[in-house]
Amino acid sequence: MPATALFYGLSAFPLTPADDQGRVDTNTLARLLDRLCEARVDSIGLLGSTGVYAYLTREERRRAVAAAVDCVSGRAPLIVGVGALRTDQAQALARDAEAAGADGLLMAPVSYTPLTQDEAYEHFRAVASVSDLPLCIYNNPGTTHFTFGAELLGRLSEIESIRAVKMPLPVNGDFAGEIAPLRARTRFAVGYSGDWGMAASMLAGADAFYSVLGGMLPQPALALVRAAQAGDAEEARRIDATLAPLWDAFKVYGSLRVMYALLGILGLGTAAPPRPILPLGSDVQRGVASAVEPLLDR
Amino acid sequence: MPATALFYGLSAFPLTPADDQGRVDTNTLARLLDRLCEARVDSIGLLGSTGVYAYLTREERRRAVAAAVDCVSGRAPLIVGVGALRTDQAQALARDAEAAGADGLLMAPVSYTPLTQDEAYEHFRAVASVSDLPLCIYNNPGTTHFTFGAELLGRLSEIESIRAVKMPLPVNGDFAGEIAPLRARTRFAVGYSGDWGMAASMLAGADAFYSVLGGMLPQPALALVRAAQAGDAEEARRIDATLAPLWDAFKVYGSLRVMYALLGILGLGTAAPPRPILPLGSDVQRGVASAVEPLLDR
């Protein structure tokens, strides 16, 4: 797997099902991963925000990675989230992921005390220094509340193993106006997340889309990305429109809660989100079931 | 210690000195706590944000509480921060704190996935259900990014053991206009944090101030609070003015980084903040030393 291919196309982000003590259910995880491999997603983003990495211990994250490598090895490249509040923890997680056979790393600048640009730089540099795996910067201000300045991304681009950035949707919707300067300033493959921006970002020429829905229902996400990659804007927008009710639910309830609802609706598992995050109420779940119904092959 | 007295006056928040592996230096911690007891602060807020609770393991937090109880027992009431991302973790920390001999709990709604109001309510309810200790809600949007609605605070006030709230400084500076409705809606003792608002909040009639500087230099913080409690606005403002250069440093560099600098400047310890948080540069440290110089008895 050349690093240059790792951060392109559709990266699918599955849940990490676990019990109420935070112990990962590796059987259900393998079931989710099998679906992604069979659909031929371009990569799997294990232990992303949707994979509730922040809520799992190092040991459980190690168990999840080992189970995922067993399941997907040779079928899809595996990108593993190694974000942690402490630099030494993130380094340990990066070592664990590499030792277990991951293909790449994804890391958000998780913080409690807000970090400076220099602190984030040193954090990434320290983690990149302990692993040879290609790393994608996980720029997710919705959860980390950290904002990467353009200069910081430029400095991080000088670190050999840092190869990609996963961006939040631009507030003004101007993907092209963001991608061009990012490419001018960095060597990074530029991807986005925030599923309702999947069509627009890929049509604007993004290299990758890091998709929550793709981790549960890979077919429509993959069809959308393939259409956009082929330059078929009409088809990409048509598929996007069929997903609009789900995007609406993502925006109102948070994509993570919707995914846990879908896990049950699709009969794939019974895991609940880690508390304090609560399952959606039954009325909302019925709405999610209606939104997803037209997407299912019967 | 009646619960009603616990959340009043000056609560001093010390650092939790630790090595670069996150192992707490209980000797240096005891040295800091001794200073607070000798100054006769009204309470000690162990393992607050300044006590880097978010960066320490359960075991190290347990060690810190045990060392603190040994040091301060009978000399100052001990409030212990039990915030954690997972509800079960926060419950375990509350049980640990109570078993070790803490007098009260302080808890922030720490989150990665942003929490709903209901989720925060259930999180507090669950933690309050495992301990009889009085609990103070730690409303700290600067680190948690969670905003308590007025209705949520009202609901939390119905939980018997939740007795107080630690508020961020009001954006519009109108303490009185915030305290009155809070008192109308809740049974809580109302306190504030953000040290540059210490004089204004206490003069406006707040019940408590949760102070970062008070955890390192208790005398000026205590003198300010005592003046305000006595209604001596002129003296409170005079002391506040002597602290202005420190407040400026807090605003620019973050109070946590300034406190680690002060630890060294005062010759009290050599601990650095947990990485990724970096120590201040030597030029900034010299500025902090100048700001604190007039406050020291020589």
Interface residues (C-beta under 8 A of the other chain):
Chain A: D20 Q21 G22 S49 V52 A54 Y55 L85 R86 T87 D88 P109 V110 S111 Y112 T113 P114 L115 T116 D118 E119 A120 E122 H123 A126 G142 T143 H145 G254 L256 P273 P274 R275 P276 I277 L278
Chain B: D20 Q21 G22 S49 V52 A54 Y55 L85 R86 T87 D88 P109 V110 S111 Y112 T113 P114 L115 T116 D118 E119 A120 E122 H123 A126 G142 T143 H145 G254 L256 P273 P274 R275 P276 I277 L278
